[in-house]
Amino acid sequence: MDPETSEQIRVFRSVIAAERASIEDLERRFEHHTMKRMAQRAMADLDDVEMFLKPMEAQGRTLLEDTLAIRSAHVPYQWAIMKRKQLEGAINTYGTGAMLIPDPFKE
């Protein structure tokens, strides 16, 4: 892996660590299990990011492979960001007792 890509991954991992800390804080603050579960799903999305980044440490990968891996890693990262923003909105609007109401029409 070239030094520039290595630096990008290092920065991306530090951003992911900060996101994880924010989501963990939200999870601790919520009282209802549905909101805690949503936070856990956001953290699982961040775990998925690492699934794309880890193989980049192997030698012999092409720049195209590394680029595709980074682009792919951004998808679950964006999902985690979206969930964090929803959690923040819920706690700011409804407080720590907020909960998700199941959709009665969803199977």
Secondary structure, DSSP 8 states (H G I E B T S, - for coil): --HHHHHHHHHHHHHHHHHHHHHHHHHHH--SHHHHHHHHHHHHHHHHHHHHHGGGGSTT--HHHHHHHHHHHHHHHHHHHHHHHHHHHHHHHH-TT------TT--
